[in-house]
Amino acid sequence: MFDEILGLPAHPLIIHFAVVLTPLLVGVAVVYALAPRWRANTAWALVLLSLAAPVAVFAARQSGESLKQARFGSAEGELAARISSHESFATPLLLSVLGLTVASLVLVYATSPARASVGSDRFGRPVTLVLTALTVVLAVVAGYFVFQAGDSGARAVWGM
């Protein structure tokens, strides 16, 4: 399933979704968390990105495994080391994006006022502050891992 798209290796095509959607998720999550007056305008984008980014990262990870098995299973030396370095960021990136997704969706739910309490948070201000901090920390972590995965992938391909 993750091997080829129209005869081309899937990984180089799929990674672009992960490389675009993950930083967008990071940015929108931070804006949503730190700029309460923009929440009404960014909630829909945060929810959509929270659903799309983990799927893109998962597909990139799976297609990378397929590419490695199909074309680089017998790689040795420096190329194997570069591929291994790149591969080492896949699981932490996926886990950090999943964590950011959960934190973001819970934050959106927590800051969406219940019908009876228009203008206040569902679970109270302390819970919202904890969720805000958690969202920002996970955004930084996901941003770090998407950068490292992309950089190590470029180094693996271009031999830098």
C-alpha positions as CSV (number, residue, x, y, z in Angstrom):
1,M,0.0,0.0,0.0
2,F,2.8,2.4,0.8
3,D,5.2,1.2,-1.9
4,E,4.4,3.1,-5.1
5,I,2.2,5.8,-6.4
6,L,1.7,5.7,-10.2
7,G,5.0,3.8,-10.5
8,L,7.0,6.2,-8.4
9,P,8.3,5.5,-4.9
10,A,5.6,6.7,-2.5
11,H,7.9,8.0,0.2
12,P,9.3,11.1,-1.6
13,L,5.7,12.0,-2.5
14,I,4.1,11.3,0.8
15,I,6.7,13.1,3.0
16,H,5.6,16.4,1.5
17,F,2.3,16.1,3.2
18,A,4.0,15.4,6.6
19,V,6.5,18.2,6.1
20,V,3.8,20.8,5.3
21,L,1.0,19.7,7.7
22,T,3.2,19.1,10.8
23,P,4.7,22.6,10.9
24,L,1.2,24.1,10.2
25,L,-0.2,22.1,13.1
26,V,2.6,23.3,15.3
27,G,2.1,26.9,14.3
28,V,-1.7,26.9,14.6
29,A,-1.6,25.0,17.9
30,V,0.8,27.6,19.4
31,V,-1.4,30.5,18.1
32,Y,-4.5,28.8,19.5
33,A,-2.9,28.2,22.8
34,L,-1.3,31.6,23.3
35,A,-3.7,34.0,21.6
36,P,-7.2,33.4,23.2
37,R,-8.8,36.1,21.1
38,W,-7.9,34.2,17.9
39,R,-9.4,30.9,19.1
40,A,-12.7,31.3,17.4
41,N,-10.9,31.9,14.0
42,T,-8.4,29.1,14.3
43,A,-10.3,26.3,16.0
44,W,-11.5,24.8,12.8
45,A,-8.0,24.8,11.3
46,L,-6.5,23.3,14.4
47,V,-9.1,20.5,14.4
48,L,-8.5,19.7,10.7
49,L,-4.7,19.8,11.0
50,S,-4.9,17.7,14.2
51,L,-6.7,15.0,12.1
52,A,-4.6,15.3,9.0
53,A,-1.0,15.7,10.3
54,P,-0.8,12.3,12.2
55,V,-2.2,10.5,9.1
56,A,0.5,12.1,6.9
57,V,3.3,11.3,9.4
58,F,2.1,7.7,9.7
59,A,1.9,7.3,5.9
60,A,5.4,8.9,5.6
61,R,6.8,6.5,8.2
62,Q,5.2,3.4,6.6
63,S,6.3,4.4,3.1
64,G,9.8,5.0,4.3
65,E,9.9,1.5,5.7
66,S,8.7,0.2,2.3
67,L,11.3,2.2,0.5
68,K,14.0,1.0,2.7
69,Q,13.1,-2.6,2.3
70,A,12.5,-2.3,-1.5
71,R,15.6,-0.3,-2.5
72,F,18.0,0.1,0.4
73,G,17.8,-3.2,2.3
74,S,21.3,-4.1,1.5
75,A,22.8,-0.6,1.9
76,E,26.1,-0.5,3.8
77,G,28.6,2.0,5.1
78,E,27.8,5.8,5.1
79,L,24.6,5.5,3.2
80,A,23.2,2.9,5.7
81,A,24.3,5.2,8.6
82,R,22.5,8.2,7.0
83,I,19.3,6.1,6.4
84,S,19.4,4.8,10.0
85,S,19.8,8.3,11.4
86,H,16.8,9.5,9.3
87,E,14.8,6.5,10.3
88,S,15.5,7.1,14.0
89,F,13.3,10.2,14.0
90,A,10.2,8.5,12.5
91,T,8.7,7.1,15.7
92,P,9.5,10.1,17.9
93,L,7.9,12.4,15.3
94,L,4.8,10.2,15.1
95,L,4.4,10.0,18.8
96,S,5.0,13.8,19.3
97,V,2.4,14.6,16.6
98,L,-0.1,12.2,18.2
99,G,0.5,13.8,21.5
100,L,0.1,17.3,20.1
101,T,-3.1,16.1,18.3
102,V,-4.6,14.9,21.6
103,A,-3.6,18.0,23.5
104,S,-4.8,20.3,20.8
105,L,-8.2,18.6,20.5
106,V,-8.7,18.5,24.3
107,L,-7.7,22.2,24.4
108,V,-10.2,23.1,21.7
109,Y,-12.9,21.2,23.6
110,A,-11.9,22.7,27.0
111,T,-12.0,26.3,25.6
112,S,-15.2,25.9,23.7
113,P,-17.8,27.2,26.2
114,A,-20.6,25.0,27.2
115,R,-24.1,26.3,26.5
116,A,-24.7,27.2,30.1
117,S,-21.4,29.0,30.6
118,V,-20.9,31.2,27.6
119,G,-17.6,33.0,27.9
120,S,-15.9,30.6,30.3
121,D,-13.8,27.5,29.9
122,R,-15.5,24.1,30.3
123,F,-13.1,22.8,33.0
124,G,-12.0,26.0,34.6
125,R,-9.0,28.3,34.1
126,P,-6.3,26.1,35.9
127,V,-7.1,23.1,33.6
128,T,-7.0,25.4,30.5
129,L,-3.6,26.8,31.6
130,V,-2.2,23.3,32.0
131,L,-3.6,22.2,28.6
132,T,-2.1,25.4,27.1
133,A,1.3,24.7,28.5
134,L,1.2,21.1,27.4
135,T,0.1,22.0,23.9
136,V,3.0,24.5,23.5
137,V,5.6,22.0,24.9
138,L,4.3,19.3,22.5
139,A,4.3,21.7,19.6
140,V,8.0,22.5,20.3
141,V,8.8,18.8,20.5
142,A,6.9,18.0,17.3
143,G,8.6,21.0,15.6
144,Y,12.0,19.7,16.6
145,F,11.4,16.2,15.4
146,V,9.9,17.2,12.0
147,F,12.9,19.4,11.5
148,Q,15.3,16.6,12.4
149,A,13.5,14.1,10.3
150,G,13.5,16.4,7.3
151,D,17.1,17.4,7.7
152,S,18.4,13.9,8.2
153,G,16.3,12.8,5.2
154,A,17.8,15.5,3.0
155,R,21.3,14.5,4.2
156,A,20.6,10.9,3.4
157,V,19.5,11.7,-0.1
158,W,22.0,14.4,-1.0
159,G,24.9,13.0,1.0
160,M,25.7,16.2,2.9
